[in-house]
Amino acid sequence: MPFKPIPSAIAILVALIIWFIIPIPTGVTPEAWHMLALFIGTIVAIIGKVLPIGAIAIIAVTLVALTGVTNESPKEAIADALSSYSSPLIWLIGIAVMISRGLIKTGLGRRIAYYFISIFGKKTIGVAYSLTAAELMIAPITPSNTARGGGIIHPIMKSIAQSFHSTPEEGSQKKIGSYLAMVNYHANPITSGMFITATAPNPLVVDLVNKSTGGDIQLSWTTWAVAMFIPGMLCLILMPIVIYLIYPPEVKQTPDAKNFAKDNLLEMGQVSTQEKIMLGVFALMLILWANIPALLLGEQYSVDATTTAFIGLSTLILTGVLTWDDILQEKSAWDTIIWFGALIMMASYLNKLGLISWFSENIQAMIAMTGLGWIGAVVILTLVYLYIHYLFASTTAHITALFAAFYAVGLSLGAPPMLYALILAAAGNIMMTLTHYATGTAPVIFNSGYVTLGEWWGVGAVMSVVNLVIWIGAGLLWWKFLGYY
């Protein structure tokens, strides 16, 4: 990605204006205000894609250490700037990205998708459900939703469309390709919301919730998965039908899709030893993440989520499924560790320096003047939090910039901490439906040419409402049953 001077100048100018020109509000310390300047400048740089996000993160860490906004001592300042790189959450997501390389290398991800299509691919909507089921199956160990939806599922979706001569080049994308492309994309935000390890920003939400509640609310892998399972499954079941109704394919029957999938499975041959190992590691990690040993044998047999990820990666290395070169070449994992650590550090210090509490108190006072209770406030905050994503090209930037502040405001108005955390966590994934730049998966599928810009935004707007109503509606009942409020 080439350096972009105009977005760079805008990011620098924004940071300088906040630092030097805008008066520091009463109740805010200079250190907190200056950290805000660096933070907003970083977010603007990410939105403007000044440089790759990892490079921006390195610069942000450097500026935090150099300016001493967290500590006047240079040694303490650099220690503060690097403090988040010891966070288990950062390594959980980084290691999980490395493990997901095994799905691609062994071909297990493709085999799973072809298997479902070979069973349910008689009709177009059956193919859609097959792609959705495959997406769901591999979601727990593919924290790069772009790798999952764009790198594994999308090539299979394109191959199926091409087998029906449904391509943009032939002008026949409406036959089946456009519909499958939309299902391919809209399955991605839903599965991303169902597991902590299904997309990179989810652990950031976990960390922010933990810090905002002083450790009282800790979203474990199991807690998140159980809480999101029912709402997520309902969304996955209804999504292909809703898109089928508002954006129908011309071809409804697809018997050739089953043959296509069977031919590809035959070409792949018998399940390889490496695929079997990958499948075994997948199962082991799910068992440990679900805390099954502790449930059966006692809490002393509980295994930390990040330790589980390390166990999975170590097993793949020892068995030769992944080599060290494979891991070194998994650039997205190392990139995630770098930018994730920097953003968590900056968000954490905004909280430690008191800016988040100051912001929440002021917003609380404004909402209180309207006479709304916490329920009305949560509705407004959630809708604003979700639809402001039209202004963001990164879910990470969005969540880093806004989650802690919106969560703090809701808590200050009396929202139940666990309930509100789950609502905002769901909204933070549902917002991916909106635009062709909403998350990394979007441009991959959009650029394949199956869907026009207007169609993409139209279907995205509808699906955002459908997902929000179903997820939150079903969630309220499910979370009440679980005792979360």
C-alpha positions as CSV (number, residue, x, y, z in Angstrom):
1,M,0.0,0.0,0.0
2,P,1.7,3.3,-1.1
3,F,2.0,6.2,1.3
4,K,-1.0,8.6,0.9
5,P,0.1,12.2,1.5
6,I,-3.4,13.8,1.6
7,P,-5.0,11.4,4.2
8,S,-1.7,11.6,6.1
9,A,-1.9,15.4,6.3
10,I,-5.5,15.2,7.4
11,A,-4.7,12.7,10.2
12,I,-1.8,14.8,11.4
13,L,-3.8,18.0,11.2
14,V,-6.7,16.5,13.2
15,A,-4.3,15.3,15.9
16,L,-2.5,18.7,16.1
17,I,-5.8,20.6,16.3
18,I,-7.0,18.5,19.2
19,W,-3.6,18.7,20.9
20,F,-2.9,22.4,20.5
21,I,-6.0,24.3,19.5
22,I,-9.1,22.8,21.0
23,P,-9.3,23.9,24.7
24,I,-9.0,21.0,27.2
25,P,-12.5,20.5,28.7
26,T,-13.0,21.0,32.4
27,G,-12.6,17.7,34.2
28,V,-10.1,16.3,31.6
29,T,-6.4,16.0,32.3
30,P,-3.9,17.2,29.7
31,E,-2.5,13.7,29.5
32,A,-5.9,12.3,28.7
33,W,-6.6,15.0,26.1
34,H,-3.2,14.4,24.4
35,M,-3.8,10.7,24.3
36,L,-7.2,11.4,22.7
37,A,-5.4,13.5,20.0
38,L,-3.0,10.6,19.3
39,F,-5.9,8.1,19.3
40,I,-8.2,10.1,16.9
41,G,-5.2,10.8,14.7
42,T,-4.5,7.1,14.5
43,I,-8.2,6.3,13.8
44,V,-8.3,8.9,11.0
45,A,-5.1,7.4,9.5
46,I,-6.6,3.9,9.6
47,I,-9.9,5.2,8.0
48,G,-7.9,7.0,5.3
49,K,-5.6,4.0,4.8
50,V,-2.6,6.1,5.1
51,L,-0.4,3.0,5.4
52,P,-1.1,-0.6,6.3
53,I,-2.7,-0.8,9.7
54,G,0.3,-2.5,11.2
55,A,2.6,0.3,10.1
56,I,0.2,2.9,11.5
57,A,0.2,1.0,14.8
58,I,4.0,1.0,15.0
59,I,4.0,4.8,14.5
60,A,1.2,5.1,17.2
61,V,3.3,3.1,19.7
62,T,6.3,5.3,18.9
63,L,4.4,8.5,19.5
64,V,2.9,7.3,22.7
65,A,6.3,6.5,24.0
66,L,8.0,9.7,22.6
67,T,5.4,12.2,23.9
68,G,5.2,10.6,27.3
69,V,1.4,11.0,27.6
70,T,1.2,8.0,29.9
71,N,4.4,8.7,32.0
72,E,7.1,11.4,32.1
73,S,9.8,8.8,32.5
74,P,11.0,7.6,29.1
75,K,11.5,4.0,30.4
76,E,8.1,3.9,31.9
77,A,6.6,5.5,28.8
78,I,7.9,2.9,26.4
79,A,6.9,0.2,28.8
80,D,3.3,1.6,28.8
81,A,3.3,1.8,25.0
82,L,4.3,-1.9,24.8
83,S,2.1,-3.0,27.7
84,S,-0.7,-4.6,25.7
85,Y,1.6,-7.0,23.8
86,S,1.6,-9.4,26.8
87,S,-2.2,-9.6,26.6
88,P,-3.4,-13.2,26.1
89,L,-6.3,-12.0,24.0
90,I,-3.9,-10.6,21.4
91,W,-2.1,-13.9,21.1
92,L,-5.3,-15.8,21.1
93,I,-6.4,-14.1,17.9
94,G,-2.9,-14.1,16.3
95,I,-2.4,-17.8,17.0
96,A,-5.9,-18.6,15.7
97,V,-5.1,-16.9,12.4
98,M,-2.0,-19.0,12.1
99,I,-4.1,-22.2,12.8
100,S,-6.6,-21.2,10.1
101,R,-3.8,-21.4,7.6
102,G,-4.1,-25.2,8.1
103,L,-7.7,-25.1,6.7
104,I,-6.4,-23.7,3.5
105,K,-3.2,-25.6,3.2
106,T,-4.8,-29.0,3.8
107,G,-7.9,-28.3,1.8
108,L,-10.1,-29.2,4.7
109,G,-12.1,-25.9,4.3
110,R,-12.9,-26.7,0.6
111,R,-13.8,-30.3,1.4
112,I,-16.3,-29.2,4.1
113,A,-17.9,-26.8,1.6
114,Y,-18.1,-29.3,-1.2
115,Y,-19.4,-31.9,1.1
116,F,-22.4,-29.8,2.1
117,I,-23.1,-28.8,-1.5
118,S,-23.0,-32.5,-2.5
119,I,-25.8,-33.1,-0.1
120,F,-28.0,-30.0,-0.2
121,G,-27.1,-28.6,-3.7
122,K,-30.2,-29.8,-5.6
123,K,-31.7,-26.3,-5.5
124,T,-30.2,-22.8,-5.5
125,I,-31.3,-22.1,-2.0
126,G,-29.8,-25.5,-1.0
127,V,-26.4,-24.4,-2.4
128,A,-26.8,-21.1,-0.4
129,Y,-27.4,-23.1,2.8
130,S,-24.4,-25.3,2.0
131,L,-22.1,-22.3,1.7
132,T,-23.6,-20.9,4.9
133,A,-23.1,-24.2,6.8
134,A,-19.5,-24.4,5.6
135,E,-18.9,-20.8,6.8
136,L,-20.3,-21.7,10.2
137,M,-18.3,-24.9,10.5
138,I,-14.9,-23.2,10.1
139,A,-15.8,-19.9,11.8
140,P,-14.5,-20.9,15.3
141,I,-10.9,-21.3,14.1
142,T,-10.8,-18.6,11.4
143,P,-10.5,-15.3,13.2
144,S,-9.8,-13.6,9.8
145,N,-13.4,-13.3,8.5
146,T,-11.8,-12.1,5.3
147,A,-9.8,-15.3,4.9
148,R,-13.0,-17.3,5.7
149,G,-15.6,-15.6,3.5
150,G,-13.2,-14.2,0.9
151,G,-10.4,-16.7,0.8
152,I,-12.1,-20.0,1.4
153,I,-15.9,-19.8,0.6
154,H,-15.8,-17.2,-2.2
155,P,-13.7,-19.1,-4.7
156,I,-16.0,-22.1,-4.2
157,M,-19.0,-19.9,-4.8
158,K,-17.5,-18.4,-7.9
159,S,-16.7,-21.9,-9.2
160,I,-20.3,-23.0,-8.8
161,A,-21.6,-19.9,-10.5
162,Q,-19.2,-20.4,-13.4
163,S,-20.3,-24.0,-13.8
164,F,-23.8,-22.5,-14.6
165,H,-22.3,-19.9,-16.9
166,S,-23.4,-17.2,-14.5
167,T,-20.6,-14.6,-14.6
168,P,-20.3,-10.8,-15.0
169,E,-18.2,-11.3,-18.1
170,E,-21.1,-13.1,-19.8
171,G,-23.7,-10.7,-18.4
172,S,-25.5,-13.6,-16.8
173,Q,-24.6,-13.0,-13.2
174,K,-28.3,-12.8,-12.2
175,K,-28.8,-16.5,-13.1
176,I,-27.3,-17.7,-9.8
177,G,-24.0,-15.9,-9.1
178,S,-25.4,-12.7,-7.8
179,Y,-27.6,-14.4,-5.2
180,L,-24.9,-16.7,-4.1
181,A,-22.4,-13.8,-3.8
182,M,-24.9,-12.0,-1.5
183,V,-25.4,-15.2,0.7
184,N,-21.6,-15.7,0.7
185,Y,-21.1,-12.2,2.1
186,H,-24.0,-12.0,4.5
187,A,-23.2,-15.3,6.2
188,N,-19.9,-13.7,7.1
189,P,-21.0,-11.1,9.6
190,I,-23.4,-13.5,11.3
191,T,-20.8,-16.2,11.9
192,S,-18.3,-13.5,12.9
193,G,-20.7,-12.6,15.8
194,M,-21.1,-16.2,17.0
195,F,-17.6,-16.9,18.3
196,I,-14.9,-14.8,20.0
197,T,-12.4,-16.4,17.6
198,A,-14.5,-15.8,14.4
199,T,-13.2,-12.2,13.7
200,A,-10.3,-10.2,15.0
201,P,-12.1,-7.3,16.8
202,N,-14.2,-9.6,19.0
203,P,-11.4,-10.1,21.6
204,L,-11.0,-6.4,21.7
205,V,-14.7,-6.2,22.8
206,V,-14.0,-8.8,25.5
207,D,-11.0,-6.8,26.7
208,L,-13.0,-3.5,26.7
209,V,-15.9,-5.0,28.6
210,N,-13.6,-6.5,31.2
211,K,-11.8,-3.2,31.8
212,S,-15.0,-1.2,31.8
213,T,-16.6,-3.3,34.5
214,G,-13.5,-3.7,36.6
215,G,-13.3,-7.4,35.8
216,D,-16.9,-8.1,36.9
217,I,-18.0,-9.1,33.4
218,Q,-15.6,-11.6,31.7
219,L,-16.8,-13.0,28.4
220,S,-15.2,-16.4,28.1
221,W,-15.1,-18.2,24.8
222,T,-17.9,-20.5,26.1
223,T,-20.0,-17.7,27.4
224,W,-19.9,-15.8,24.1
225,A,-20.6,-18.9,22.0
226,V,-23.6,-20.0,24.2
227,A,-25.0,-16.5,24.3
228,M,-24.8,-15.9,20.6
229,F,-25.7,-19.4,19.4
230,I,-29.5,-19.2,19.3
231,P,-29.7,-15.6,17.8
232,G,-26.9,-16.4,15.3
233,M,-28.5,-19.6,14.2
234,L,-31.8,-18.0,13.6
235,C,-30.2,-15.3,11.5
236,L,-28.3,-17.9,9.5
237,I,-31.5,-19.9,8.9
238,L,-33.5,-16.8,7.7
239,M,-30.8,-14.9,5.9
240,P,-30.7,-17.0,2.6
241,I,-34.6,-16.9,2.5
242,V,-34.7,-13.1,3.0
243,I,-32.2,-12.5,0.3
244,Y,-34.0,-15.1,-1.9
245,L,-37.2,-13.0,-1.6
246,I,-35.7,-9.5,-2.1
247,Y,-32.9,-10.5,-4.6
248,P,-34.0,-13.8,-6.2
249,P,-31.9,-15.8,-8.6
250,E,-33.2,-16.6,-12.1
251,V,-32.2,-20.3,-11.8
252,K,-34.0,-22.0,-8.9
253,Q,-33.1,-25.7,-9.6
254,T,-29.4,-26.6,-9.5
255,P,-29.0,-30.4,-9.8
256,D,-25.6,-29.9,-11.5
257,A,-24.3,-28.2,-8.4
258,K,-24.4,-31.6,-6.5
259,N,-22.5,-33.2,-9.4
260,F,-20.0,-30.3,-9.4
261,A,-19.3,-30.8,-5.7
262,K,-19.1,-34.5,-6.0
263,D,-16.6,-34.2,-8.9
264,N,-14.5,-31.9,-6.9
265,L,-14.5,-34.2,-3.9
266,L,-13.5,-37.1,-6.2
267,E,-10.7,-34.9,-7.5
268,M,-9.5,-34.2,-4.0
269,G,-9.5,-37.9,-3.2
270,Q,-9.6,-39.6,0.2
271,V,-9.3,-37.5,3.3
272,S,-5.6,-37.0,3.7
273,T,-3.7,-37.6,7.0
274,Q,-3.1,-33.9,7.3
275,E,-6.8,-33.2,6.9
276,K,-7.6,-35.8,9.6
277,I,-5.0,-34.1,11.9
278,M,-6.4,-30.7,11.2
279,L,-9.9,-32.0,11.9
280,G,-8.7,-33.6,15.2
281,V,-7.0,-30.4,16.3
282,F,-10.2,-28.4,15.4
283,A,-12.3,-30.8,17.6
284,L,-9.8,-30.7,20.4
285,M,-9.8,-26.9,20.5
286,L,-13.5,-26.7,20.5
287,I,-13.6,-29.2,23.4
288,L,-11.1,-27.1,25.4
289,W,-12.7,-23.8,24.5
290,A,-16.1,-25.1,25.6
291,N,-14.5,-26.1,28.9
292,I,-15.7,-29.7,28.6
293,P,-12.8,-31.2,30.7
294,A,-13.6,-28.8,33.6
295,L,-17.3,-29.6,33.4
296,L,-16.6,-33.4,33.5
297,L,-13.6,-33.6,35.8
298,G,-13.5,-30.4,37.8
299,E,-12.3,-26.8,37.5
300,Q,-8.7,-27.8,38.0
301,Y,-8.8,-29.3,34.5
302,S,-9.9,-26.0,32.9
303,V,-7.6,-24.8,30.1
304,D,-7.2,-21.1,29.2
305,A,-8.5,-20.1,25.8
306,T,-5.1,-18.7,24.7
307,T,-3.3,-21.8,26.0
308,T,-5.7,-23.9,23.9
309,A,-4.8,-21.9,20.8
310,F,-1.1,-22.6,21.6
311,I,-1.8,-26.3,22.1
312,G,-3.5,-26.4,18.7
313,L,-0.7,-24.6,16.9
314,S,2.0,-26.7,18.6
315,T,0.2,-29.9,17.6
316,L,0.1,-28.7,13.9
317,I,3.8,-27.9,14.0
318,L,4.8,-31.2,15.7
319,T,2.7,-33.2,13.2
320,G,4.1,-31.3,10.2
321,V,0.7,-30.0,9.1
322,L,2.2,-26.5,9.4
323,T,5.9,-25.7,9.1
324,W,7.6,-22.7,10.7
325,D,7.8,-21.2,7.3
326,D,4.1,-21.4,6.9
327,I,3.7,-19.6,10.2
328,L,6.3,-16.9,9.3
329,Q,4.5,-16.4,6.0
330,E,1.1,-15.9,7.7
331,K,1.5,-12.1,7.5
332,S,-2.0,-11.4,8.6
333,A,-1.4,-13.1,12.0
334,W,1.7,-11.0,12.7
335,D,0.1,-7.9,11.4
336,T,-2.9,-8.5,13.7
337,I,-0.7,-9.0,16.7
338,I,1.0,-5.6,16.0
339,W,-2.1,-3.4,15.3
340,F,-4.3,-5.2,17.9
341,G,-1.7,-4.5,20.6
342,A,-1.4,-0.9,19.8
343,L,-5.1,-0.2,19.6
344,I,-5.8,-2.0,22.9
345,M,-3.0,-0.1,24.6
346,M,-4.4,3.3,23.4
347,A,-8.0,2.4,24.3
348,S,-6.9,1.2,27.7
349,Y,-5.1,4.4,28.5
350,L,-8.0,6.5,27.4
351,N,-9.9,4.7,30.1
352,K,-7.1,4.8,32.7
353,L,-6.5,8.5,32.2
354,G,-10.2,9.2,32.8
355,L,-11.4,10.3,29.4
356,I,-14.0,7.6,28.9
357,S,-15.6,8.2,32.3
358,W,-15.7,12.0,31.6
359,F,-17.3,11.3,28.2
360,S,-19.9,8.9,29.6
361,E,-20.9,11.3,32.3
362,N,-21.5,14.1,29.8
363,I,-23.5,11.9,27.4
364,Q,-25.4,10.5,30.4
365,A,-26.4,14.0,31.4
366,M,-27.6,14.8,27.9
367,I,-29.7,11.6,27.6
368,A,-31.1,12.1,31.1
369,M,-32.5,15.5,30.0
370,T,-34.7,13.6,27.5
371,G,-36.3,11.6,30.3
372,L,-35.5,8.3,28.6
373,G,-34.8,5.3,30.9
374,W,-32.0,2.9,30.2
375,I,-34.0,0.9,27.7
376,G,-34.7,3.9,25.5
377,A,-31.1,5.0,25.9
378,V,-29.8,1.6,24.9
379,V,-32.0,1.5,21.8
380,I,-30.7,4.9,20.7
381,L,-27.1,4.1,21.5
382,T,-27.2,0.8,19.7
383,L,-28.7,2.2,16.5
384,V,-26.2,5.1,16.4
385,Y,-23.3,2.7,17.1
386,L,-24.4,0.3,14.3
387,Y,-25.3,2.8,11.6
388,I,-22.4,5.1,12.1
389,H,-20.4,2.3,10.5
390,Y,-21.3,3.9,7.1
391,L,-18.4,6.3,8.1
392,F,-15.9,3.5,8.7
393,A,-14.0,1.2,6.5
394,S,-12.7,-1.0,9.3
395,T,-14.7,-2.8,12.1
396,T,-11.5,-2.6,14.2
397,A,-11.3,1.1,13.9
398,H,-15.0,1.5,14.6
399,I,-14.9,-0.7,17.7
400,T,-11.7,0.8,19.0
401,A,-13.0,4.3,18.6
402,L,-16.5,3.9,20.0
403,F,-17.2,0.8,21.9
404,A,-15.8,1.8,25.3
405,A,-17.5,5.2,25.2
406,F,-20.9,3.8,24.1
407,Y,-20.7,1.0,26.6
408,A,-19.8,3.3,29.5
409,V,-22.7,5.6,28.7
410,G,-25.2,2.7,28.7
411,L,-23.8,1.4,32.0
412,S,-24.0,4.8,33.6
413,L,-27.7,5.0,32.6
414,G,-28.5,1.7,34.3
415,A,-28.2,-0.9,31.5
416,P,-27.4,-4.4,32.8
417,P,-23.7,-4.9,32.1
418,M,-23.8,-8.4,30.5
419,L,-26.9,-7.7,28.5
420,Y,-25.6,-4.4,27.0
421,A,-22.2,-6.0,26.3
422,L,-23.9,-8.7,24.2
423,I,-26.1,-6.2,22.4
424,L,-23.1,-4.0,21.4
425,A,-21.0,-7.1,20.5
426,A,-23.8,-8.3,18.2
427,A,-24.2,-4.8,16.7
428,G,-20.4,-4.7,16.1
429,N,-20.7,-7.6,13.7
430,I,-24.1,-6.9,12.2
431,M,-22.7,-3.5,11.0
432,M,-20.5,-5.4,8.5
433,T,-23.6,-6.0,6.4
434,L,-24.0,-2.3,5.4
435,T,-21.4,-1.4,2.7
436,H,-18.9,-2.7,0.2
437,Y,-16.1,-1.4,2.4
438,A,-17.5,-2.4,5.8
439,T,-15.0,-5.1,6.4
440,G,-12.2,-6.9,4.6
441,T,-14.5,-9.6,3.1
442,A,-16.7,-7.0,1.4
443,P,-14.3,-5.7,-1.3
444,V,-13.2,-9.2,-2.1
445,I,-16.7,-10.3,-3.0
446,F,-17.8,-6.9,-4.4
447,N,-14.9,-6.7,-6.7
448,S,-15.8,-10.0,-8.3
449,G,-18.5,-8.0,-10.1
450,Y,-21.6,-10.1,-9.3
451,V,-23.4,-7.3,-7.5
452,T,-23.8,-3.6,-8.3
453,L,-23.1,-0.9,-5.8
454,G,-26.8,0.0,-5.4
455,E,-27.8,-3.6,-5.0
456,W,-25.1,-4.2,-2.4
457,W,-26.1,-1.2,-0.3
458,G,-29.8,-2.0,-0.7
459,V,-29.5,-5.6,0.4
460,G,-27.1,-4.5,3.2
461,A,-29.6,-2.0,4.6
462,V,-32.4,-4.6,4.6
463,M,-30.2,-7.3,6.2
464,S,-28.9,-4.9,8.9
465,V,-32.5,-4.4,10.0
466,V,-33.5,-8.1,9.7
467,N,-30.3,-9.3,11.6
468,L,-30.7,-6.6,14.3
469,V,-34.4,-7.4,14.9
470,I,-33.8,-11.2,15.0
471,W,-30.5,-11.1,16.9
472,I,-31.6,-8.7,19.6
473,G,-35.2,-10.0,19.7
474,A,-34.3,-13.6,20.1
475,G,-31.3,-12.6,22.2
476,L,-33.5,-10.8,24.8
477,L,-35.4,-14.0,25.4
478,W,-32.4,-16.3,25.3
479,W,-30.3,-14.1,27.5
480,K,-33.1,-13.7,30.0
481,F,-33.3,-17.5,30.1
482,L,-29.5,-17.6,30.8
483,G,-30.0,-15.1,33.6
484,Y,-27.9,-12.3,32.1
485,Y,-30.4,-9.6,33.1
